[in-house]
Amino acid sequence: MNICGFDLEEYLRQNCTKTEEQLSLFSQTEEKEDIKPYAYAYVINKLYNVLIKKMEDTETLNLFNTIEMPLVEVLANMQYEGIFVDKKELVEFGNELKEKITILTNEIYELAEGEFNINSTKQLGEVLFEKLKLPIIKKTKTGYSTDSDVLEKLKNTHPIIEKILDYRQLVKLNSTYVEGIIPYINKETGRIHSSFHQTVTATGRISSTEPNLQNIPTRFELGKKLRKVFKPENDCIYIDADYSQIELRVLAHISGDRNMIRAFKNGEDIHAEAASRVLNIPIEEVTKEERTKAKAVNFGIVYGISDFGLAEQIGVSRKEAKQYIEQYLQKYVGIKRFMDKIVDDAREQGYVETLYHRRRYVPELKSNNYMVRQFGHRVAMNTPIQGTAADIMKIAMINVYNKLRNMKSKLILQVHDELLIETYPDEIEEVKNILKKEMESVIKLKVPLIAELSEGKNWFEAK
């Protein structure tokens, strides 16, 4: 028997199917299905003491009692409240996308000197690499690869590539986030009641499904524009609160790196400061391009970025990327020390933990496969950072929810480091004060936690 992903026979050391059969002896019905609820109740009761003991042994009981269980009510309420969607505007936005897709399609046909199925990998590959003679980046068993990585490398070789990339973005935006969202608009409320999950991701982050509201595109303008159809009702406004660089702040705290701690305490631009240190130039002389590279390293370090990954991201050679990472770690010795120690400890203990003792096992570190071990390295370095940030957000959600309990304004959405409140006009200042205070006082780190607030008449304006 398996309930909620638990192998009950492993935990209870008994045959649960046999338990179900034994319970059926006392049933007044001959229908086997009728006994299942009783069997479930029986084994869940037996499971309770086993799992409580296991959480005590792994020091996760406090996490369970003070974060995960109180969060259930918060997520249930968010799902119940939902978020209003202007269906008319959403349909109009979809029509706008379709017009742009038609224009792009014709432009692609013109550049290709003929019509073909742009969505067919085979036909697209033939057009790009046989007809237009573009450089072949990667071949597969079935022909030419035309995935996004390949097209990005071909960007400067022919104007058709940019058009194809734009075409793909618009097609996905329309199919996934317009046509895909419309069926989820509740006919009675006019709102989307997305499902939120707290036990799906390995790092402890909350996820969203049916639909996934945490994945609304924000990297290009049309994707951002989609957020305009999400609006508050009853003359309310949205107040958005976003943790500023929370993962880097957690990294500074856990690693104890003096340079990063000093920069955050002084309110400096952390990316410009990193570029200044790595390149040995005054911070005021750091260019936009140099800051962008430093930003990629800052965030990449949290995810255990490789020289190859950084080279791909910032458009330099692998040698240059490797040199940049080495220079960075020479300047931020506390981070280097943390990265080495956390991997060594994980290899020895078999797991890593967040500051709240959320545990993730990393058996990959002992694999004979190099690529699997490298994945284990990244997991070991990233989980304490991203997981702690997720724990902090969960506590903030609980505290904010409790403060709003007797108010009209409601917490309706959480997206990674961001909270969205549907706020009544007479409660605006109170909601802002609650968000600022509760989000910034969750935990006392070696650096300040900062929540940045914004407001608007739709999600686009609020963000």
C-alpha positions as CSV (number, residue, x, y, z in Angstrom):
1,M,0.0,0.0,0.0
2,N,1.2,3.5,-0.8
3,I,-0.3,6.7,0.6
4,C,0.9,10.2,-0.4
5,G,4.2,8.7,-1.7
6,F,5.0,6.8,1.5
7,D,5.9,3.1,1.2
8,L,4.0,2.1,4.3
9,E,5.5,-1.4,4.4
10,E,9.0,0.1,4.7
11,Y,7.9,2.4,7.5
12,L,5.6,0.1,9.4
13,R,7.4,-3.2,8.7
14,Q,4.2,-5.0,8.0
15,N,2.2,-6.1,5.0
16,C,-0.4,-3.4,4.6
17,T,-2.4,-5.4,2.0
18,K,-2.7,-8.2,4.6
19,T,-3.8,-5.6,7.1
20,E,-6.6,-4.5,4.7
21,E,-7.7,-8.1,4.3
22,Q,-7.7,-8.7,8.1
23,L,-9.8,-5.6,8.6
24,S,-12.3,-6.8,6.0
25,L,-13.1,-9.8,8.3
26,F,-14.8,-7.4,10.6
27,S,-16.7,-5.5,7.9
28,Q,-20.4,-5.9,7.4
29,T,-20.1,-5.4,3.6
30,E,-18.7,-7.8,1.0
31,E,-17.5,-4.9,-1.1
32,K,-13.7,-4.7,-0.9
33,E,-13.6,-1.0,-1.8
34,D,-15.7,-0.1,1.2
35,I,-13.0,-1.2,3.7
36,K,-10.3,0.9,2.1
37,P,-11.0,4.1,4.2
38,Y,-10.8,2.1,7.4
39,A,-7.5,0.5,6.3
40,Y,-6.1,3.9,5.4
41,A,-7.2,5.3,8.8
42,Y,-5.6,2.3,10.6
43,V,-2.2,2.5,8.9
44,I,-2.1,6.4,9.0
45,N,-2.7,6.1,12.8
46,K,0.2,3.6,13.0
47,L,2.3,5.7,10.8
48,Y,1.9,8.8,13.0
49,N,4.1,7.6,15.9
50,V,6.8,6.2,13.5
51,L,7.1,9.5,11.6
52,I,7.1,11.7,14.7
53,K,10.0,9.6,16.1
54,K,11.8,9.9,12.8
55,M,11.3,13.7,12.7
56,E,12.6,13.9,16.3
57,D,15.7,11.9,15.3
58,T,16.4,14.1,12.3
59,E,15.6,17.4,14.2
60,T,12.8,18.2,11.7
61,L,9.9,18.0,14.0
62,N,10.0,21.8,14.8
63,L,10.1,22.5,11.1
64,F,7.0,20.3,10.6
65,N,5.1,21.9,13.6
66,T,6.0,25.5,13.2
67,I,6.3,25.9,9.4
68,E,4.8,23.2,7.3
69,M,1.6,22.5,9.3
70,P,0.6,26.2,9.8
71,L,1.4,26.8,6.1
72,V,-1.4,24.3,5.1
73,E,-4.1,26.8,6.2
74,V,-2.3,29.7,4.3
75,L,-2.1,27.8,1.1
76,A,-5.6,26.5,1.4
77,N,-6.9,30.0,1.9
78,M,-4.8,31.3,-1.1
79,Q,-6.4,28.6,-3.3
80,Y,-9.8,29.4,-2.0
81,E,-9.4,33.2,-2.6
82,G,-7.9,32.8,-6.1
83,I,-6.8,35.6,-8.4
84,F,-9.2,37.5,-10.7
85,V,-8.6,37.4,-14.4
86,D,-10.1,39.8,-16.9
87,K,-11.2,37.1,-19.4
88,K,-12.1,39.7,-22.1
89,E,-8.6,41.2,-22.0
90,L,-7.0,37.8,-22.0
91,V,-8.8,36.8,-25.2
92,E,-7.9,40.2,-26.8
93,F,-4.3,39.6,-25.7
94,G,-4.4,36.2,-27.4
95,N,-5.8,37.7,-30.6
96,E,-2.9,40.2,-30.5
97,L,-0.4,37.3,-30.2
98,K,-2.0,35.5,-33.1
99,E,-1.7,38.5,-35.3
100,K,2.0,38.8,-34.4
101,I,2.5,35.1,-35.0
102,T,0.9,35.5,-38.5
103,I,3.2,38.4,-39.3
104,L,6.3,36.5,-38.1
105,T,5.3,33.4,-40.0
106,N,5.2,35.4,-43.3
107,E,8.5,37.0,-42.5
108,I,10.1,33.6,-41.9
109,Y,8.7,32.2,-45.2
110,E,10.1,35.2,-47.0
111,L,13.6,34.8,-45.5
112,A,13.4,31.0,-46.2
113,E,12.2,31.7,-49.7
114,G,9.3,29.3,-49.3
115,E,6.7,27.9,-47.0
116,F,7.3,25.1,-44.5
117,N,6.2,23.8,-41.1
118,I,8.1,26.0,-38.7
119,N,7.0,23.7,-35.8
120,S,8.6,20.7,-37.5
121,T,12.2,20.1,-36.3
122,K,12.9,18.1,-39.5
123,Q,11.6,20.7,-41.9
124,L,13.2,23.6,-40.0
125,G,16.5,21.8,-39.9
126,E,16.4,21.2,-43.7
127,V,15.7,24.9,-44.3
128,L,18.4,26.2,-41.9
129,F,21.2,23.8,-42.6
130,E,20.6,22.5,-46.2
131,K,18.8,25.4,-47.9
132,L,20.4,28.4,-46.1
133,K,23.7,26.6,-45.4
134,L,24.0,27.8,-41.8
135,P,26.7,26.2,-39.6
136,I,25.6,22.8,-38.1
137,I,25.9,23.0,-34.4
138,K,24.5,19.7,-33.3
139,K,23.0,16.6,-35.0
140,T,20.7,14.0,-33.5
141,K,19.7,10.5,-34.5
142,T,16.8,11.9,-36.5
143,G,18.5,14.9,-38.1
144,Y,19.6,18.4,-37.2
145,S,19.0,19.8,-33.7
146,T,17.0,23.1,-33.7
147,D,16.6,23.5,-30.0
148,S,16.9,27.0,-28.3
149,D,20.5,26.5,-27.4
150,V,21.4,25.8,-31.0
151,L,19.4,28.8,-32.3
152,E,21.0,31.1,-29.7
153,K,24.4,30.2,-31.1
154,L,23.3,30.9,-34.6
155,K,21.7,34.3,-33.8
156,N,24.3,36.4,-35.7
157,T,24.5,34.2,-38.7
158,H,21.1,35.0,-40.4
159,P,18.1,37.3,-39.6
160,I,15.8,34.3,-39.8
161,I,17.0,32.9,-36.4
162,E,15.8,35.9,-34.4
163,K,12.4,35.6,-36.1
164,I,12.2,31.9,-35.3
165,L,13.1,32.5,-31.6
166,D,10.4,35.3,-31.4
167,Y,7.9,33.0,-33.2
168,R,8.5,30.2,-30.6
169,Q,8.1,32.6,-27.7
170,L,4.8,33.9,-29.0
171,V,3.4,30.5,-29.8
172,K,4.2,29.2,-26.3
173,L,2.9,32.3,-24.7
174,N,-0.4,31.9,-26.6
175,S,-0.8,28.1,-26.2
176,T,0.3,27.9,-22.6
177,Y,-0.6,31.2,-21.0
178,V,-3.7,32.3,-23.0
179,E,-5.4,29.2,-24.4
180,G,-4.0,27.2,-21.5
181,I,-5.3,29.5,-18.8
182,I,-8.8,30.2,-20.0
183,P,-10.2,26.8,-19.0
184,Y,-9.1,27.4,-15.4
185,I,-11.1,30.6,-15.0
186,N,-13.9,29.7,-12.6
187,K,-17.3,30.5,-14.2
188,E,-18.8,31.5,-10.8
189,T,-16.0,33.6,-9.3
190,G,-14.2,34.8,-12.5
191,R,-11.0,33.9,-10.7
192,I,-8.3,31.2,-11.1
193,H,-7.9,29.0,-8.0
194,S,-4.5,27.5,-8.6
195,S,-3.3,24.6,-6.5
196,F,-0.3,25.3,-4.3
197,H,2.0,22.5,-3.1
198,Q,4.6,22.5,-0.3
199,T,6.1,19.1,-0.6
200,V,6.9,18.8,-4.3
201,T,10.2,20.6,-4.8
202,A,13.4,19.1,-3.3
203,T,14.5,22.4,-1.8
204,G,11.3,23.2,0.0
205,R,10.0,25.9,-2.4
206,I,6.3,26.2,-2.9
207,S,5.0,25.1,-6.4
208,S,1.8,25.9,-8.2
209,T,-0.2,23.8,-10.7
210,E,-3.5,24.0,-12.6
211,P,-2.3,26.4,-13.8
212,N,1.3,27.2,-12.8
213,L,1.0,30.9,-11.9
214,Q,4.6,31.0,-10.7
215,N,5.8,30.5,-14.3
216,I,4.2,33.5,-16.0
217,P,7.0,34.7,-18.4
218,T,8.8,37.9,-17.3
219,R,11.9,38.0,-19.4
220,F,10.4,39.7,-22.4
221,E,7.9,42.5,-22.8
222,L,5.0,40.6,-24.2
223,G,5.3,38.0,-21.4
224,K,5.3,40.8,-18.8
225,K,2.2,42.3,-20.5
226,L,0.3,39.1,-19.8
227,R,0.3,40.1,-16.1
228,K,-2.1,43.0,-17.0
229,V,-5.0,40.7,-17.2
230,F,-4.6,39.7,-13.5
231,K,-6.6,42.4,-11.6
232,P,-7.9,43.0,-8.1
233,E,-11.7,43.3,-7.6
234,N,-13.9,45.6,-5.4
235,D,-11.9,48.8,-6.1
236,C,-8.8,47.1,-4.5
237,I,-5.2,47.5,-5.6
238,Y,-2.4,45.0,-5.6
239,I,0.5,45.5,-3.2
240,D,3.5,43.4,-4.1
241,A,6.4,42.6,-1.7
242,D,9.6,41.1,-3.1
243,Y,12.6,39.9,-1.1
244,S,15.6,41.7,-2.4
245,Q,18.4,39.3,-3.4
246,I,17.4,36.9,-0.6
247,E,19.5,34.0,-1.7
248,L,22.7,36.1,-1.9
249,R,21.9,37.5,1.5
250,V,21.5,33.9,2.9
251,L,24.7,33.0,1.2
252,A,26.5,35.9,2.9
253,H,25.1,34.8,6.3
254,I,25.9,31.1,5.9
255,S,29.3,31.5,4.4
256,G,30.3,34.4,6.7
257,D,32.1,36.1,3.8
258,R,33.3,39.4,5.1
259,N,33.3,41.2,1.8
260,M,29.8,40.2,0.9
261,I,28.5,40.9,4.4
262,R,30.1,44.4,4.4
263,A,28.6,45.2,1.0
264,F,25.0,44.2,2.1
265,K,25.4,46.1,5.4
266,N,26.5,49.2,3.6
267,G,23.6,48.9,1.1
268,E,26.0,48.7,-1.9
269,D,25.2,47.4,-5.4
270,I,26.3,43.8,-4.7
271,H,27.0,43.1,-8.4
272,A,28.9,46.2,-9.1
273,E,30.9,45.6,-5.9
274,A,31.8,42.1,-7.1
275,A,32.9,43.4,-10.5
276,S,35.0,46.0,-8.7
277,R,36.8,43.4,-6.5
278,V,37.3,40.8,-9.2
279,L,38.6,43.4,-11.8
280,N,40.5,45.5,-9.3
281,I,38.9,48.8,-10.4
282,P,37.0,51.5,-8.5
283,I,33.2,50.7,-8.2
284,E,32.3,53.9,-10.0
285,E,34.3,52.7,-13.1
286,V,32.4,49.4,-13.4
287,T,30.6,49.3,-16.8
288,K,27.1,47.9,-17.4
289,E,28.6,44.9,-19.2
290,E,31.1,44.2,-16.3
291,R,28.3,44.4,-13.8
292,T,26.2,41.9,-15.9
293,K,29.1,39.4,-15.8
294,A,29.5,39.8,-12.1
295,K,25.8,39.3,-11.6
296,A,25.9,36.1,-13.5
297,V,28.7,34.8,-11.3
298,N,27.0,36.0,-8.1
299,F,23.8,34.1,-8.9
300,G,25.7,31.3,-10.6
301,I,27.8,30.6,-7.5
302,V,24.6,29.8,-5.6
303,Y,23.7,27.2,-8.2
304,G,27.2,25.8,-8.5
305,I,27.8,27.2,-11.9
306,S,30.6,25.7,-14.0
307,D,33.1,27.5,-16.2
308,F,31.3,26.0,-19.2
309,G,27.9,27.2,-17.9
310,L,29.2,30.7,-17.3
311,A,30.9,30.9,-20.6
312,E,27.6,30.1,-22.4
313,Q,25.7,32.6,-20.3
314,I,27.9,35.7,-20.7
315,G,29.4,34.9,-24.1
316,V,33.1,34.4,-23.3
317,S,35.5,31.6,-23.8
318,R,35.6,28.7,-21.3
319,K,39.1,29.8,-20.3
320,E,38.0,33.3,-19.5
321,A,35.0,32.1,-17.6
322,K,37.2,29.8,-15.5
323,Q,39.6,32.6,-14.8
324,Y,36.7,34.9,-13.7
325,I,35.3,32.3,-11.3
326,E,38.8,31.7,-9.8
327,Q,39.3,35.4,-9.3
328,Y,35.9,35.8,-7.8
329,L,36.6,33.0,-5.2
330,Q,40.0,34.5,-4.4
331,K,38.2,37.8,-3.4
332,Y,35.3,36.0,-1.6
333,V,37.3,33.5,0.4
334,G,34.4,32.9,2.8
335,I,32.2,31.7,-0.1
336,K,35.0,29.4,-1.3
337,R,35.4,28.0,2.2
338,F,31.6,27.4,2.4
339,M,31.5,25.6,-1.0
340,D,34.3,23.3,-0.2
341,K,33.1,22.5,3.4
342,I,29.4,21.9,2.5
343,V,30.3,19.4,-0.2
344,D,32.7,17.6,2.1
345,D,30.2,17.5,4.9
346,A,27.4,16.3,2.6
347,R,29.7,13.5,1.3
348,E,30.4,12.4,4.9
349,Q,26.9,12.8,6.3
350,G,25.0,11.9,3.2
351,Y,22.8,15.0,3.4
352,V,22.7,18.9,3.6
353,E,20.4,21.1,5.7
354,T,18.9,24.5,5.7
355,L,19.1,26.8,8.7
356,Y,15.8,25.4,9.8
357,H,17.0,21.8,9.5
358,R,15.1,21.0,6.3
359,R,17.2,18.0,5.1
360,R,18.0,16.8,1.6
361,Y,19.9,13.6,1.0
362,V,22.7,13.7,-1.6
363,P,23.6,10.1,-2.6
364,E,24.8,11.4,-5.9
365,L,28.1,12.5,-4.3
366,K,29.2,8.9,-4.0
367,S,28.3,7.9,-7.5
368,N,30.9,6.4,-9.9
369,N,29.5,8.6,-12.7
370,Y,31.3,12.0,-12.9
371,M,28.3,13.9,-14.2
372,V,26.1,12.5,-11.4
373,R,28.7,13.5,-8.8
374,Q,28.9,17.0,-10.3
375,F,25.1,17.3,-10.0
376,G,25.5,16.2,-6.3
377,H,28.1,19.0,-5.9
378,R,25.6,21.6,-7.2
379,V,22.8,20.2,-5.0
380,A,25.0,20.3,-1.9
381,M,25.9,23.9,-2.5
382,N,22.5,25.2,-3.6
383,T,20.1,23.4,-1.2
384,P,21.1,25.2,2.1
385,I,20.9,28.5,0.3
386,Q,17.7,28.1,-1.8
387,G,16.1,25.9,0.9
388,T,16.7,28.5,3.7
389,A,15.3,31.2,1.5
390,A,12.2,29.1,0.9
391,D,11.8,28.4,4.7
392,I,12.1,32.2,5.3
393,M,9.4,32.9,2.8
394,K,7.1,30.2,4.3
395,I,7.4,31.8,7.8
396,A,6.8,35.2,6.3
397,M,3.7,33.9,4.6
398,I,2.4,32.5,7.9
399,N,3.1,35.7,9.8
400,V,1.6,38.0,7.1
401,Y,-1.5,35.7,6.8
402,N,-2.1,35.8,10.6
403,K,-1.8,39.6,10.6
404,L,-4.3,39.9,7.8
405,R,-6.7,37.4,9.4
406,N,-9.2,40.1,10.7
407,M,-8.8,42.4,7.7
408,K,-10.6,42.6,4.4
409,S,-7.3,42.5,2.4
410,K,-6.1,39.0,1.4
411,L,-2.9,37.2,0.5
412,I,-3.7,35.7,-2.9
413,L,-0.4,34.7,-4.5
414,Q,3.2,33.7,-3.7
415,V,5.8,33.5,-6.5
416,H,9.2,32.5,-5.3
417,D,10.4,35.6,-3.4
418,E,7.3,37.6,-3.9
419,L,3.9,38.0,-2.1
420,L,0.8,39.6,-3.7
421,I,-1.9,41.1,-1.5
422,E,-5.3,42.1,-2.8
423,T,-5.7,45.3,-0.8
424,Y,-8.7,47.4,0.1
425,P,-8.1,51.2,-0.2
426,D,-8.6,51.9,3.5
427,E,-6.1,49.3,4.5
428,I,-3.2,50.2,2.1
429,E,-0.8,51.7,4.7
430,E,-1.5,49.0,7.2
431,V,-0.9,46.2,4.7
432,K,2.4,47.9,3.6
433,N,3.5,48.1,7.3
434,I,2.6,44.5,7.9
435,L,4.5,43.2,4.8
436,K,7.6,45.3,5.6
437,K,7.7,44.3,9.2
438,E,6.8,40.7,9.0
439,M,9.0,39.9,5.9
440,E,12.1,41.6,7.2
441,S,11.9,40.3,10.8
442,V,11.6,36.5,10.1
443,I,15.2,35.8,11.0
444,K,18.1,37.8,12.2
445,L,20.9,37.3,9.7
446,K,24.4,38.8,9.6
447,V,23.0,41.0,6.8
448,P,19.6,42.8,6.6
449,L,16.6,41.2,5.0
450,I,15.0,43.7,2.7
451,A,11.4,43.6,1.3
452,E,10.8,45.9,-1.6
453,L,7.1,47.1,-2.0
454,S,5.2,48.3,-5.0
455,E,1.6,48.7,-5.9
456,G,-0.7,48.9,-8.9
457,K,-4.1,48.4,-10.4
458,N,-3.0,45.0,-12.0
459,W,-0.2,42.5,-11.5
460,F,2.0,44.2,-14.2
461,E,1.9,47.6,-12.5
462,A,2.4,46.1,-9.1
463,K,5.5,44.3,-10.2
